[in-house]
């Protein structure tokens, strides 16, 4: 359904350091650095057919995060959920909504962790046991 997801950043180099580390946990490599026709820098991380982008806002205004928005990243194990969280926090992210771990709910058993990136975007690492 999705081709890509993109978030804004007020400090593209800080975001690159953060996402290089965090998305590296999932196996994504170096991003493709692109300069838009308006001169704004964008980073495109490509992995397993998906693209995650980070951009300086093209309209020149400050980047903001979505109130109520969450970007979920699929993990391959409960350990990878924890590593995603720990690497995010070690690289300037903020742990939110409790520690990483197993949560039982209407959607069944899920291993989850939640962090905010340095610009405030809410990220979720999720693993669904079989």
N, C-alpha and C positions, 0 to 999 in steps of 0.2 A: 504494500500500500504506500509506503513512504519511500521517496527518493533520497531525501536528506533532511536534516534538522540543522538549524543555524541559530547561534546565540550571539549577542553583542558583547563587546568588551571595551572597557575604558583604558586598558593597558594591554595591548596585543602581545607584547613580549612576556609579561607576567602570565597571561593566559596560555601562551605557548609552553612555558615551563610547567605549568600546572597540568595541562592536557597531555603533553608529551609523557609525563610520568603516569598519570591516571589511566589514559587510554592505552599506554604501553602494557599495563596489567592485563588488558583484554587482547593484546596481540597487535594493536595498531602501530604502525611505524611512523616515521616522520611525516608531517603534513605537507601538502603541496601549498606553497606560499604563492598567493596571487594578489596582484594589485588591480583593483577595479578601474573602470574608465574614469571614475571620479577621484582616483588617487588613494583610495582607502585600502588598507591591507586586510586580506582575508586568509584564513588557514583552513585547508580541507583535509581532514583525516579520513582515509578510505580503508575499510576493513570488511571482508566477507560480504561484499555487495552493498554495503551501506556507507553513507557519507555523513560526517559530523563536521559542521563548519563553525568557525569563530570569526567575527568580523568587527572592524571598527564601524560604528554606525555611519552609513552613507549620507544621512541627512545632517551630519555634523553635531547632532545633539548627544547628550549623555546616554550611554547604554543603561537600560534598566532590566530587571528580571520580571518574569510573569508572576503576579500574585495568584497563587493557586496552581501554577504550572509545575510540572515535574517531568524530567527527562529520565527515562528508565534504560539502563544498560544491562543486557543479558549476560550473565556469568555462567561458567561451566561447573562451578562447585561452590559449596558453602565457604571453603577457604578463599576462593577468589573474591567472594563478596566482602569478606573481612579485609583482604589485601587491598581491594579497590578503596575501601573506606580509609584504611591506615595510610596508604600512599597519598590519598587526597588530603588528609589532615596534615601529613608531613610536608605537603607542598602548598600550604596556604589555604586549604579548605577548612570548613567548620562542620563538625559533627552535629547532627540534629536528630530529633525524634528517637532518642534512645540508642543504645549500643547495637552494633551489628549482631544479627542472630536469627534464629528460627522464630517465626510468628505463625500462629494458627488463626485462621479466620474463615470467612465465608468462601474464599477462593482456595481453601485448602492450606497445606503447609508450604510456607515460603521462607527462604533465607533472604533477609533484606538488610540493607544499610542505606542511610540517607546522609548526604552532605550538601553543603552549599559551596560553590566554587568561589574564587576571590571576588567575582562581580555579583554574587548573590543568587546565581541560578541554582535551583534545587535539582540535585542528581540522586538517582536511586540505583543501587546495584541489586540485582535480583537473580536468584537461582530457584527454580522449581524442581524439587526432587521428583523422581519418577516413582 
